[in-house]
Amino acid sequence: DLDPSELDPTPGNPTVPTKEPEIANLLASDEPERSERRVTTPAPRERVDQAERLRGYYGTVYRPKSNPARVWFAARGAYSLTGSNEAVGGGRMGFAVVEAGQTWNWIGYGLGATLMGGSLTYGENGVAKSSGVLIGGGPSLGLGRLALLGRGFFDLRVGYNFFYAPVRTSLAGLANPADASPHGPKVQIDIGLLLHDSENRRFRHGLGATLGWQMLVHTFTGEYPRLNSFNVGIGYFFG
């Protein structure tokens, strides 16, 4: 029989094996666990779109809800190439336009005067007749204050012009033919930059480039070919 003292689980008793600590307990840290914070990106709908804010800001400044009528003025100077798809002829001409009218938030109108001058020949062999000057004008419609885009502008205008064109003949011994009264549609694109601090001004100034097309489809008097004229130059507007 064993003596009960021999079963005493004390460190001094070598007969009772001591329990070794588990490896998992040795590897465990005594420091409290730290909760990791997950960085979450905001949903697309929660992101602040700076470009959208700028568009809203300029839209409020340039196009107020009261939609008042504002004075509008434009001047253009350009170089034009003119040709005909029905007869031999054409030429190079200078192009000048001044327009005045009114603008609203989404539309604007103008009445303008146009002067085209240079070398334009047509008729027999393309040189029988010449018309170096066209004087006229007509109405136009544009985008109004919708053309104002932040620090710049982009205006698309459509209209119709009526001209008076003196006609001369280059053939010796023949009287000059009757003067012509051509007319036709036009399209003009104005693009450029607004001058400094435009959003804080009641009236704005803009300077940029202009690109346009003028077609002459018919004449009320005399004879005149169907012409297409393409122009490119510089433009200024106030409004």
SVG drawing of the C-alpha trace seen along z (x, -y; Angstrom):
<svg xmlns="http://www.w3.org/2000/svg" viewBox="-38 -100 50 102">
<polyline fill="none" stroke="black" stroke-width="0.4" points="0.0,0.0 1.1,-3.6 1.5,-6.2 -0.9,-9.1 1.9,-11.5 3.6,-10.2 0.6,-11.4 0.9,-15.0 1.0,-17.1 3.7,-19.5 6.7,-20.7 8.9,-19.0 7.4,-15.6 9.3,-14.2 7.0,-11.3 4.1,-13.4 4.9,-14.7 4.2,-18.4 1.9,-19.5 3.8,-21.3 2.2,-24.5 0.6,-24.4 2.5,-26.0 -0.6,-28.1 -0.4,-29.7 3.2,-30.4 2.7,-32.2 -0.3,-34.2 0.4,-37.8 -0.5,-39.3 -1.4,-42.7 -5.0,-43.3 -6.1,-42.9 -6.5,-46.1 -9.5,-46.4 -8.5,-47.3 -10.3,-50.2 -11.4,-49.6 -11.0,-52.5 -14.1,-52.6 -14.4,-54.8 -17.6,-56.8 -20.1,-55.6 -20.1,-57.4 -23.3,-59.2 -21.7,-60.6 -18.6,-62.0 -18.6,-65.7 -18.0,-66.4 -16.1,-69.6 -16.8,-69.9 -20.5,-69.6 -20.4,-72.2 -18.6,-74.6 -21.2,-74.1 -23.9,-74.8 -22.2,-77.9 -21.6,-79.4 -25.1,-78.3 -26.6,-80.3 -24.4,-83.3 -24.9,-83.5 -28.5,-82.2 -30.5,-83.6 -34.0,-82.3 -35.5,-85.7 -34.2,-85.4 -33.8,-89.1 -33.2,-90.4 -29.6,-91.6 -28.1,-93.7 -25.8,-91.8 -23.3,-93.1 -20.8,-91.2 -18.2,-92.1 -16.3,-89.8 -13.5,-90.1 -12.6,-87.2 -11.1,-85.9 -13.4,-84.0 -13.0,-81.6 -16.0,-81.7 -16.8,-79.2 -19.7,-77.8 -20.7,-74.2 -22.7,-75.2 -20.4,-77.4 -16.7,-78.2 -15.8,-81.1 -15.1,-82.2 -12.7,-84.3 -11.1,-85.4 -12.8,-88.1 -12.6,-89.9 -15.6,-89.6 -16.8,-92.0 -19.9,-91.7 -21.4,-93.8 -24.6,-92.6 -26.7,-93.9 -29.6,-92.3 -30.7,-90.7 -30.1,-87.5 -32.0,-85.4 -31.0,-82.3 -31.6,-79.9 -31.9,-82.0 -30.8,-85.3 -31.4,-87.2 -29.5,-89.8 -29.7,-92.1 -26.5,-92.6 -24.8,-94.3 -22.4,-92.4 -19.7,-93.6 -17.8,-91.3 -15.1,-92.8 -12.4,-91.4 -12.1,-89.5 -15.1,-87.5 -15.5,-86.5 -18.0,-84.2 -19.8,-83.8 -18.3,-82.7 -15.0,-80.9 -15.3,-82.1 -14.1,-85.6 -16.8,-87.3 -18.4,-89.0 -17.0,-90.3 -18.6,-91.4 -16.1,-92.7 -18.5,-94.0 -21.5,-92.5 -23.3,-94.8 -26.2,-93.6 -27.3,-92.0 -30.1,-90.1 -31.4,-88.5 -29.8,-85.7 -30.6,-83.4 -28.1,-82.2 -27.8,-80.2 -28.2,-83.3 -26.5,-83.1 -26.3,-79.3 -23.2,-80.1 -21.4,-81.2 -19.3,-78.3 -17.3,-79.1 -14.4,-81.3 -15.2,-80.8 -18.0,-80.9 -19.3,-78.8 -22.1,-80.3 -23.8,-78.7 -25.8,-81.2 -28.0,-80.6 -29.5,-83.3 -30.3,-84.7 -28.7,-87.5 -29.8,-89.7 -27.2,-91.5 -26.8,-94.1 -24.0,-93.2 -22.8,-95.6 -21.9,-93.5 -19.3,-94.5 -18.3,-92.8 -14.8,-92.1 -15.6,-91.7 -14.8,-94.7 -17.6,-96.5 -20.4,-95.1 -22.5,-97.1 -22.4,-96.2 -25.2,-93.7 -27.8,-94.5 -26.8,-94.6 -27.8,-91.5 -29.6,-91.1 -28.4,-87.7 -29.6,-86.2 -29.1,-83.0 -28.7,-81.2 -25.7,-81.5 -24.2,-79.6 -21.6,-81.1 -19.6,-79.5 -18.0,-81.8 -15.6,-80.4 -13.2,-82.0 -12.4,-83.2 -14.2,-85.7 -12.2,-88.6 -11.1,-88.6 -13.6,-88.5 -16.5,-88.0 -18.6,-86.1 -18.8,-89.2 -19.8,-91.6 -23.3,-92.4 -22.0,-92.6 -19.2,-90.4 -16.6,-90.8 -15.3,-87.9 -12.6,-87.5 -11.9,-84.5 -12.2,-82.9 -15.0,-82.7 -15.8,-80.1 -18.7,-80.4 -20.5,-79.5 -22.6,-81.8 -24.6,-80.4 -26.2,-82.5 -29.1,-80.5 -31.0,-83.0 -31.1,-86.7 -34.1,-89.0 -32.6,-91.0 -30.0,-90.4 -28.0,-87.2 -25.8,-85.6 -24.5,-82.1 -25.2,-79.9 -22.2,-80.5 -20.8,-79.0 -18.5,-81.1 -16.4,-79.8 -14.8,-82.2 -12.4,-82.1 -11.2,-84.9 -11.5,-86.7 -14.5,-87.8 -15.5,-90.0 -18.8,-90.1 -20.2,-92.2 -23.3,-91.2"/>
</svg>
